[in-house]
Amino acid sequence: MNNGSVLWFNRTKGYGFIKEKDTEEHFFVHHRDIKDFKFLKKDDEVFFDIANGEKGKKAINVRKN
């Protein structure tokens, strides 16, 4: 499980990016990969897993911290 924060999230389009805390690597996140809610806000602290997506690594199983 990784720890990070939301860089930005577009509620209308349903996607955004998360920055991993230790490496500062950025990961795409889609609303369908968020648990218990469907959107995030900038600077929300989150836990997430990493998976390979069609265009690279992405955040899945995203939960607010």
C-alpha positions in Angstrom: 0.0 0.0 0.0 1.4 3.4 -1.0 0.8 6.8 0.6 0.4 10.0 -1.4 -1.6 13.1 -2.1 -3.9 14.3 -4.9 -2.2 16.7 -7.4 -5.5 17.4 -9.1 -8.8 15.7 -9.9 -11.4 16.7 -12.5 -14.9 15.7 -11.2 -16.6 16.3 -14.5 -14.2 14.0 -16.4 -13.7 11.6 -13.5 -9.9 11.4 -13.4 -6.8 13.0 -12.1 -3.3 12.4 -10.7 -1.8 11.3 -7.3 1.7 12.0 -6.2 3.4 9.2 -4.2 4.8 10.5 -1.0 8.3 8.8 -0.9 9.2 8.8 -4.6 7.1 11.8 -5.7 6.1 9.7 -8.8 2.8 10.7 -10.4 0.0 8.1 -11.0 -3.1 8.4 -13.1 -6.4 7.7 -11.1 -9.8 7.1 -12.5 -13.0 7.5 -10.5 -13.8 3.7 -10.9 -10.6 2.9 -9.0 -11.6 5.0 -5.9 -13.1 3.1 -3.0 -16.2 4.3 -1.0 -16.5 7.6 -2.9 -16.2 8.8 -6.5 -14.1 11.9 -6.5 -11.1 13.5 -4.8 -10.0 17.0 -4.0 -6.5 18.6 -4.5 -4.2 17.8 -1.5 -6.4 14.9 -0.2 -4.1 12.4 1.5 -4.7 8.9 0.1 -3.6 5.3 0.3 -3.4 3.3 -3.0 -2.0 0.3 -4.9 -0.2 0.6 -8.2 -1.2 -1.4 -11.3 -0.2 -1.3 -15.0 -2.7 0.5 -17.1 -3.0 0.9 -20.9 -0.7 4.0 -20.8 1.5 3.2 -17.9 1.2 2.8 -14.1 -2.0 3.9 -12.4 -3.4 4.1 -8.9 -6.1 1.6 -7.9 -7.9 0.7 -4.7 -7.6 4.4 -3.7 -8.8 5.2 -0.1 -8.7 8.5 1.7 -6.2 8.6 4.6 
